[in-house]
Amino acid sequence: MTYQRRAYDDQSTTQEMHDDCSAAGSALRLPARPSRAELVAELAVRPAPSLHYADRRETTKPVITVTAAAQRLAVVFDRD
């Protein structure tokens, strides 16, 4: 079939979709997004990243711990 399910019906306006998103955001209690002017002001005072090799920062990989329960499940599921 060529039918594609859409999130909104064809009659929804852009304003209705925006209002729906705003209502969902307030119901989820999402933090307020800063305005574009606030983002630009924050980026304007941030120093530029260094291009020198000596100034590089080492990033470590996250440590993943495997619990005993996860190991037991892996053994059970690995038995094919």
RARANOR-V406879 format. One record per run of one state. SS is the DSSP state (h for helix, s for strand, l for the rest). FROM is the first residue (numbers start at 0). TO is the last residue. If there is no record, write none. Layout:
BEGIN
ss:SS from:FROM to:TO
ss:SS from:FROM to:TO
END
This chain:
BEGIN
ss:l from:0 to:12
ss:h from:13 to:26
ss:l from:27 to:34
ss:h from:35 to:44
ss:l from:45 to:51
ss:h from:52 to:54
ss:l from:55 to:66
ss:h from:67 to:77
ss:l from:78 to:79
END
